[in-house]
Amino acid sequence: MPHRQLFNAPRLWPLARTGAGRRRAPAFRPALETLEERAVPAITPAHLYELNGSLEDAYGGPALVAHGGTLADGRYTFGEHQGLSLTGALADTGTYSIALVAELDTFDKFYNKVIDFQDLSSDFGLYFAGRRLQLYPGAVGADAASPNTDFLLVITRDGATGETKTYLNGILQQTYVGFYSEIAVPGGNVLNFFRDDRVTAHWEADSG
């Protein structure tokens, strides 16, 4: 029986001209509120994808595009190498935030690509590597996601400081600078979610 992952995107928020992700519901408030350097900052989203029977942006921006998979009950379910793409949503590709909630049924693959920034033309991108976030080929985060459990993932990029930060369930995982930070600048303003590139001979995107 094939594994499937669920992608729930009321909280998939490419945020234009900001470097932070907003927490809109109590379930996404980090437990470490006093550790501001480790907790997800707050900001109002520029785009909101609720997946309530549609891939449209609730605020009228570009719609998500599904590459296979099914949309039902406020969730998007997809098979291996399927997923979503989004084009032209970021007002500034060097400064933005993305927040998403998803669940992976399995972490059988060591690498699972979560966000591809170069329209599937590069092996670099944001992965789960052994269940830990990695802006590959940069350093790996400390905390692990669990199968069959929703996680909150946030990535922020600040063009002014040149920093890219990743958060898992509200906790800062890594801060990337220089070459590694530049990996998160989307070429052509295209983002792919849970779709792997074809640069290598290995498919590194599971079902979800």
Stockholm file with secondary structure:
# STOCKHOLM 1.0

chainA/1-208         MPHRQLFNAPRLWPLARTGAGRRRAPAFRPALETLEERAVPAITPAHLYELNGSLEDAYGGPALVAHGGTLADGRYTFGEHQGLSLTGALADTGTYSIALVAELDTFDKFYNKVIDFQDLSSDFGLYFAGRRLQLYPGAVGADAASPNTDFLLVITRDGATGETKTYLNGILQQTYVGFYSEIAVPGGNVLNFFRDDRVTAHWEADSG
#=GR chainA/1-208 SS CCCCEEEECTTCCCEETCSCCCCCSGGGSCSCTTCTTTBCCCCCCSCCCCCSSCCSCTTSCCCCEESSCEEETTEEEECTTCCEEEESCCSCTTSEEEEEEEECSCCCSSEEEEEESSTTCCSCEEEEETTEEEEETSCEEEEECCTTSCEEEEEEEETTTTEEEEEETTEEEEEECHHHHHTTSCGGGEEEESCCCSSSSCCCCCCC
#=GC SS_cons         CCCCEEEECTTCCCEETCSCCCCCSGGGSCSCTTCTTTBCCCCCCSCCCCCSSCCSCTTSCCCCEESSCEEETTEEEECTTCCEEEESCCSCTTSEEEEEEEECSCCCSSEEEEEESSTTCCSCEEEEETTEEEEETSCEEEEECCTTSCEEEEEEEETTTTEEEEEETTEEEEEECHHHHHTTSCGGGEEEESCCCSSSSCCCCCCC
//
